Amino acid sequence: MIWEVLGSALLGLAVALVAAHHFADRFRDRSLVLATGPAAAVAGGVITHVVLGPGHLLPALAVAVLVATALLSLLVRPRGGASASGRPSVGAV
């Protein structure tokens, strides 16, 4: 279990670092990205461990990466700051 958690956290951090590097202009706060990636990956890995049981390291790590990617995608701002309809996007200040 401890290896799944550590592996998930490292993979989540790697996903967050790649996302923060490649899409730096699309995220509001880099520290939020770097915190969300590992936290989401650990949550995904632990949930997978609970559902599948022990001994399923690769599926747990795969789900951890998918959950981290999905949650990081929720932090991405649209390009241009406004939606196509001309209304401000949700959460715009």
Phi and psi in radians as a Rosetta constraint file:
Dihedral C 1 N 2 CA 2 C 2 CIRCULARHARMONIC -1.123 0.35
Dihedral N 2 CA 2 C 2 N 3 CIRCULARHARMONIC -0.602 0.35
Dihedral C 2 N 3 CA 3 C 3 CIRCULARHARMONIC -1.237 0.35
Dihedral N 3 CA 3 C 3 N 4 CIRCULARHARMONIC -0.582 0.35
Dihedral C 3 N 4 CA 4 C 4 CIRCULARHARMONIC -1.154 0.35
Dihedral N 4 CA 4 C 4 N 5 CIRCULARHARMONIC -0.715 0.35
Dihedral C 4 N 5 CA 5 C 5 CIRCULARHARMONIC -1.168 0.35
Dihedral N 5 CA 5 C 5 N 6 CIRCULARHARMONIC -0.813 0.35
Dihedral C 5 N 6 CA 6 C 6 CIRCULARHARMONIC -1.141 0.35
Dihedral N 6 CA 6 C 6 N 7 CIRCULARHARMONIC -0.742 0.35
Dihedral C 6 N 7 CA 7 C 7 CIRCULARHARMONIC -1.111 0.35
Dihedral N 7 CA 7 C 7 N 8 CIRCULARHARMONIC -0.714 0.35
Dihedral C 7 N 8 CA 8 C 8 CIRCULARHARMONIC -1.104 0.35
Dihedral N 8 CA 8 C 8 N 9 CIRCULARHARMONIC -0.769 0.35
Dihedral C 8 N 9 CA 9 C 9 CIRCULARHARMONIC -1.103 0.35
Dihedral N 9 CA 9 C 9 N 10 CIRCULARHARMONIC -0.737 0.35
Dihedral C 9 N 10 CA 10 C 10 CIRCULARHARMONIC -1.170 0.35
Dihedral N 10 CA 10 C 10 N 11 CIRCULARHARMONIC -0.716 0.35
Dihedral C 10 N 11 CA 11 C 11 CIRCULARHARMONIC -1.156 0.35
Dihedral N 11 CA 11 C 11 N 12 CIRCULARHARMONIC -0.685 0.35
Dihedral C 11 N 12 CA 12 C 12 CIRCULARHARMONIC -1.112 0.35
Dihedral N 12 CA 12 C 12 N 13 CIRCULARHARMONIC -0.694 0.35
Dihedral C 12 N 13 CA 13 C 13 CIRCULARHARMONIC -1.143 0.35
Dihedral N 13 CA 13 C 13 N 14 CIRCULARHARMONIC -0.691 0.35
Dihedral C 13 N 14 CA 14 C 14 CIRCULARHARMONIC -1.117 0.35
Dihedral N 14 CA 14 C 14 N 15 CIRCULARHARMONIC -0.753 0.35
Dihedral C 14 N 15 CA 15 C 15 CIRCULARHARMONIC -1.085 0.35
Dihedral N 15 CA 15 C 15 N 16 CIRCULARHARMONIC -0.740 0.35
Dihedral C 15 N 16 CA 16 C 16 CIRCULARHARMONIC -1.151 0.35
Dihedral N 16 CA 16 C 16 N 17 CIRCULARHARMONIC -0.709 0.35
Dihedral C 16 N 17 CA 17 C 17 CIRCULARHARMONIC -1.126 0.35
Dihedral N 17 CA 17 C 17 N 18 CIRCULARHARMONIC -0.744 0.35
Dihedral C 17 N 18 CA 18 C 18 CIRCULARHARMONIC -1.113 0.35
Dihedral N 18 CA 18 C 18 N 19 CIRCULARHARMONIC -0.786 0.35
Dihedral C 18 N 19 CA 19 C 19 CIRCULARHARMONIC -1.115 0.35
Dihedral N 19 CA 19 C 19 N 20 CIRCULARHARMONIC -0.748 0.35
Dihedral C 19 N 20 CA 20 C 20 CIRCULARHARMONIC -1.154 0.35
Dihedral N 20 CA 20 C 20 N 21 CIRCULARHARMONIC -0.559 0.35
Dihedral C 20 N 21 CA 21 C 21 CIRCULARHARMONIC -1.334 0.35
Dihedral N 21 CA 21 C 21 N 22 CIRCULARHARMONIC -0.833 0.35
Dihedral C 21 N 22 CA 22 C 22 CIRCULARHARMONIC -1.364 0.35
Dihedral N 22 CA 22 C 22 N 23 CIRCULARHARMONIC -0.491 0.35
Dihedral C 22 N 23 CA 23 C 23 CIRCULARHARMONIC -2.145 0.35
Dihedral N 23 CA 23 C 23 N 24 CIRCULARHARMONIC 0.731 0.35
Dihedral C 23 N 24 CA 24 C 24 CIRCULARHARMONIC -1.042 0.35
Dihedral N 24 CA 24 C 24 N 25 CIRCULARHARMONIC -0.601 0.35
Dihedral C 24 N 25 CA 25 C 25 CIRCULARHARMONIC -1.363 0.35
Dihedral N 25 CA 25 C 25 N 26 CIRCULARHARMONIC -0.195 0.35
Dihedral C 25 N 26 CA 26 C 26 CIRCULARHARMONIC -1.706 0.35
Dihedral N 26 CA 26 C 26 N 27 CIRCULARHARMONIC -0.157 0.35
Dihedral C 26 N 27 CA 27 C 27 CIRCULARHARMONIC -1.859 0.35
Dihedral N 27 CA 27 C 27 N 28 CIRCULARHARMONIC 2.481 0.35
Dihedral C 27 N 28 CA 28 C 28 CIRCULARHARMONIC -1.276 0.35
Dihedral N 28 CA 28 C 28 N 29 CIRCULARHARMONIC -0.760 0.35
Dihedral C 28 N 29 CA 29 C 29 CIRCULARHARMONIC -2.406 0.35
Dihedral N 29 CA 29 C 29 N 30 CIRCULARHARMONIC 2.085 0.35
Dihedral C 29 N 30 CA 30 C 30 CIRCULARHARMONIC -1.121 0.35
Dihedral N 30 CA 30 C 30 N 31 CIRCULARHARMONIC -0.652 0.35
Dihedral C 30 N 31 CA 31 C 31 CIRCULARHARMONIC -1.150 0.35
Dihedral N 31 CA 31 C 31 N 32 CIRCULARHARMONIC -0.587 0.35
Dihedral C 31 N 32 CA 32 C 32 CIRCULARHARMONIC -1.146 0.35
Dihedral N 32 CA 32 C 32 N 33 CIRCULARHARMONIC -0.688 0.35
Dihedral C 32 N 33 CA 33 C 33 CIRCULARHARMONIC -1.124 0.35
Dihedral N 33 CA 33 C 33 N 34 CIRCULARHARMONIC -0.783 0.35
Dihedral C 33 N 34 CA 34 C 34 CIRCULARHARMONIC -1.228 0.35
Dihedral N 34 CA 34 C 34 N 35 CIRCULARHARMONIC -0.380 0.35
Dihedral C 34 N 35 CA 35 C 35 CIRCULARHARMONIC -1.524 0.35
Dihedral N 35 CA 35 C 35 N 36 CIRCULARHARMONIC -0.627 0.35
Dihedral C 35 N 36 CA 36 C 36 CIRCULARHARMONIC -1.230 0.35
Dihedral N 36 CA 36 C 36 N 37 CIRCULARHARMONIC -0.688 0.35
Dihedral C 36 N 37 CA 37 C 37 CIRCULARHARMONIC -0.995 0.35
Dihedral N 37 CA 37 C 37 N 38 CIRCULARHARMONIC -1.022 0.35
Dihedral C 37 N 38 CA 38 C 38 CIRCULARHARMONIC -1.138 0.35
Dihedral N 38 CA 38 C 38 N 39 CIRCULARHARMONIC -0.657 0.35
Dihedral C 38 N 39 CA 39 C 39 CIRCULARHARMONIC -1.122 0.35
Dihedral N 39 CA 39 C 39 N 40 CIRCULARHARMONIC -0.751 0.35
Dihedral C 39 N 40 CA 40 C 40 CIRCULARHARMONIC -1.173 0.35
Dihedral N 40 CA 40 C 40 N 41 CIRCULARHARMONIC -0.688 0.35
Dihedral C 40 N 41 CA 41 C 41 CIRCULARHARMONIC -1.157 0.35
Dihedral N 41 CA 41 C 41 N 42 CIRCULARHARMONIC -0.732 0.35
Dihedral C 41 N 42 CA 42 C 42 CIRCULARHARMONIC -1.105 0.35
Dihedral N 42 CA 42 C 42 N 43 CIRCULARHARMONIC -0.747 0.35
Dihedral C 42 N 43 CA 43 C 43 CIRCULARHARMONIC -1.070 0.35
Dihedral N 43 CA 43 C 43 N 44 CIRCULARHARMONIC -0.787 0.35
Dihedral C 43 N 44 CA 44 C 44 CIRCULARHARMONIC -1.113 0.35
Dihedral N 44 CA 44 C 44 N 45 CIRCULARHARMONIC -0.701 0.35
Dihedral C 44 N 45 CA 45 C 45 CIRCULARHARMONIC -1.171 0.35
Dihedral N 45 CA 45 C 45 N 46 CIRCULARHARMONIC -0.724 0.35
Dihedral C 45 N 46 CA 46 C 46 CIRCULARHARMONIC -1.181 0.35
Dihedral N 46 CA 46 C 46 N 47 CIRCULARHARMONIC -0.747 0.35
Dihedral C 46 N 47 CA 47 C 47 CIRCULARHARMONIC -1.082 0.35
Dihedral N 47 CA 47 C 47 N 48 CIRCULARHARMONIC -0.720 0.35
Dihedral C 47 N 48 CA 48 C 48 CIRCULARHARMONIC -1.129 0.35
Dihedral N 48 CA 48 C 48 N 49 CIRCULARHARMONIC -0.684 0.35
Dihedral C 48 N 49 CA 49 C 49 CIRCULARHARMONIC -1.104 0.35
Dihedral N 49 CA 49 C 49 N 50 CIRCULARHARMONIC -0.705 0.35
Dihedral C 49 N 50 CA 50 C 50 CIRCULARHARMONIC -1.160 0.35
Dihedral N 50 CA 50 C 50 N 51 CIRCULARHARMONIC -0.729 0.35
Dihedral C 50 N 51 CA 51 C 51 CIRCULARHARMONIC -1.263 0.35
Dihedral N 51 CA 51 C 51 N 52 CIRCULARHARMONIC -0.825 0.35
Dihedral C 51 N 52 CA 52 C 52 CIRCULARHARMONIC -1.535 0.35
Dihedral N 52 CA 52 C 52 N 53 CIRCULARHARMONIC -0.431 0.35
Dihedral C 52 N 53 CA 53 C 53 CIRCULARHARMONIC 1.602 0.35
Dihedral N 53 CA 53 C 53 N 54 CIRCULARHARMONIC 3.105 0.35
Dihedral C 53 N 54 CA 54 C 54 CIRCULARHARMONIC -1.240 0.35
Dihedral N 54 CA 54 C 54 N 55 CIRCULARHARMONIC 2.734 0.35
Dihedral C 54 N 55 CA 55 C 55 CIRCULARHARMONIC 1.615 0.35
Dihedral N 55 CA 55 C 55 N 56 CIRCULARHARMONIC 0.172 0.35
Dihedral C 55 N 56 CA 56 C 56 CIRCULARHARMONIC -2.097 0.35
Dihedral N 56 CA 56 C 56 N 57 CIRCULARHARMONIC 1.164 0.35
Dihedral C 56 N 57 CA 57 C 57 CIRCULARHARMONIC -1.187 0.35
Dihedral N 57 CA 57 C 57 N 58 CIRCULARHARMONIC -0.846 0.35
Dihedral C 57 N 58 CA 58 C 58 CIRCULARHARMONIC -1.133 0.35
Dihedral N 58 CA 58 C 58 N 59 CIRCULARHARMONIC -0.773 0.35
Dihedral C 58 N 59 CA 59 C 59 CIRCULARHARMONIC -1.103 0.35
Dihedral N 59 CA 59 C 59 N 60 CIRCULARHARMONIC -0.636 0.35
Dihedral C 59 N 60 CA 60 C 60 CIRCULARHARMONIC -1.128 0.35
Dihedral N 60 CA 60 C 60 N 61 CIRCULARHARMONIC -0.721 0.35
Dihedral C 60 N 61 CA 61 C 61 CIRCULARHARMONIC -1.231 0.35
Dihedral N 61 CA 61 C 61 N 62 CIRCULARHARMONIC -0.626 0.35
Dihedral C 61 N 62 CA 62 C 62 CIRCULARHARMONIC -1.140 0.35
Dihedral N 62 CA 62 C 62 N 63 CIRCULARHARMONIC -0.771 0.35
Dihedral C 62 N 63 CA 63 C 63 CIRCULARHARMONIC -1.158 0.35
Dihedral N 63 CA 63 C 63 N 64 CIRCULARHARMONIC -0.624 0.35
Dihedral C 63 N 64 CA 64 C 64 CIRCULARHARMONIC -1.048 0.35
Dihedral N 64 CA 64 C 64 N 65 CIRCULARHARMONIC -0.769 0.35
Dihedral C 64 N 65 CA 65 C 65 CIRCULARHARMONIC -1.141 0.35
Dihedral N 65 CA 65 C 65 N 66 CIRCULARHARMONIC -0.714 0.35
Dihedral C 65 N 66 CA 66 C 66 CIRCULARHARMONIC -1.136 0.35
Dihedral N 66 CA 66 C 66 N 67 CIRCULARHARMONIC -0.731 0.35
Dihedral C 66 N 67 CA 67 C 67 CIRCULARHARMONIC -1.165 0.35
Dihedral N 67 CA 67 C 67 N 68 CIRCULARHARMONIC -0.741 0.35
Dihedral C 67 N 68 CA 68 C 68 CIRCULARHARMONIC -1.076 0.35
Dihedral N 68 CA 68 C 68 N 69 CIRCULARHARMONIC -0.752 0.35
Dihedral C 68 N 69 CA 69 C 69 CIRCULARHARMONIC -1.118 0.35
Dihedral N 69 CA 69 C 69 N 70 CIRCULARHARMONIC -0.743 0.35
Dihedral C 69 N 70 CA 70 C 70 CIRCULARHARMONIC -1.116 0.35
Dihedral N 70 CA 70 C 70 N 71 CIRCULARHARMONIC -0.786 0.35
Dihedral C 70 N 71 CA 71 C 71 CIRCULARHARMONIC -1.234 0.35
Dihedral N 71 CA 71 C 71 N 72 CIRCULARHARMONIC -0.603 0.35
Dihedral C 71 N 72 CA 72 C 72 CIRCULARHARMONIC -1.170 0.35
Dihedral N 72 CA 72 C 72 N 73 CIRCULARHARMONIC -0.556 0.35
Dihedral C 72 N 73 CA 73 C 73 CIRCULARHARMONIC -1.154 0.35
Dihedral N 73 CA 73 C 73 N 74 CIRCULARHARMONIC -0.415 0.35
Dihedral C 73 N 74 CA 74 C 74 CIRCULARHARMONIC -1.275 0.35
Dihedral N 74 CA 74 C 74 N 75 CIRCULARHARMONIC -0.295 0.35
Dihedral C 74 N 75 CA 75 C 75 CIRCULARHARMONIC -1.564 0.35
Dihedral N 75 CA 75 C 75 N 76 CIRCULARHARMONIC -0.148 0.35
Dihedral C 75 N 76 CA 76 C 76 CIRCULARHARMONIC -1.307 0.35
Dihedral N 76 CA 76 C 76 N 77 CIRCULARHARMONIC 2.302 0.35
Dihedral C 76 N 77 CA 77 C 77 CIRCULARHARMONIC -1.518 0.35
Dihedral N 77 CA 77 C 77 N 78 CIRCULARHARMONIC 2.581 0.35
Dihedral C 77 N 78 CA 78 C 78 CIRCULARHARMONIC -1.222 0.35
Dihedral N 78 CA 78 C 78 N 79 CIRCULARHARMONIC 2.695 0.35
Dihedral C 78 N 79 CA 79 C 79 CIRCULARHARMONIC -1.202 0.35
Dihedral N 79 CA 79 C 79 N 80 CIRCULARHARMONIC 2.485 0.35
Dihedral C 79 N 80 CA 80 C 80 CIRCULARHARMONIC 1.524 0.35
Dihedral N 80 CA 80 C 80 N 81 CIRCULARHARMONIC -0.271 0.35
Dihedral C 80 N 81 CA 81 C 81 CIRCULARHARMONIC 1.492 0.35
Dihedral N 81 CA 81 C 81 N 82 CIRCULARHARMONIC -0.344 0.35
Dihedral C 81 N 82 CA 82 C 82 CIRCULARHARMONIC -2.230 0.35
Dihedral N 82 CA 82 C 82 N 83 CIRCULARHARMONIC 2.727 0.35
Dihedral C 82 N 83 CA 83 C 83 CIRCULARHARMONIC -1.366 0.35
Dihedral N 83 CA 83 C 83 N 84 CIRCULARHARMONIC 3.043 0.35
Dihedral C 83 N 84 CA 84 C 84 CIRCULARHARMONIC -1.156 0.35
Dihedral N 84 CA 84 C 84 N 85 CIRCULARHARMONIC -0.438 0.35
Dihedral C 84 N 85 CA 85 C 85 CIRCULARHARMONIC -1.392 0.35
Dihedral N 85 CA 85 C 85 N 86 CIRCULARHARMONIC -0.087 0.35
Dihedral C 85 N 86 CA 86 C 86 CIRCULARHARMONIC 1.588 0.35
Dihedral N 86 CA 86 C 86 N 87 CIRCULARHARMONIC -0.172 0.35
Dihedral C 86 N 87 CA 87 C 87 CIRCULARHARMONIC -1.425 0.35
Dihedral N 87 CA 87 C 87 N 88 CIRCULARHARMONIC 2.641 0.35
Dihedral C 87 N 88 CA 88 C 88 CIRCULARHARMONIC -1.144 0.35
Dihedral N 88 CA 88 C 88 N 89 CIRCULARHARMONIC 2.589 0.35
Dihedral C 88 N 89 CA 89 C 89 CIRCULARHARMONIC -1.291 0.35
Dihedral N 89 CA 89 C 89 N 90 CIRCULARHARMONIC 2.855 0.35
Dihedral C 89 N 90 CA 90 C 90 CIRCULARHARMONIC -1.082 0.35
Dihedral N 90 CA 90 C 90 N 91 CIRCULARHARMONIC 2.319 0.35
Dihedral C 90 N 91 CA 91 C 91 CIRCULARHARMONIC 1.468 0.35
Dihedral N 91 CA 91 C 91 N 92 CIRCULARHARMONIC 0.047 0.35
Dihedral C 91 N 92 CA 92 C 92 CIRCULARHARMONIC -1.270 0.35
Dihedral N 92 CA 92 C 92 N 93 CIRCULARHARMONIC 2.493 0.35
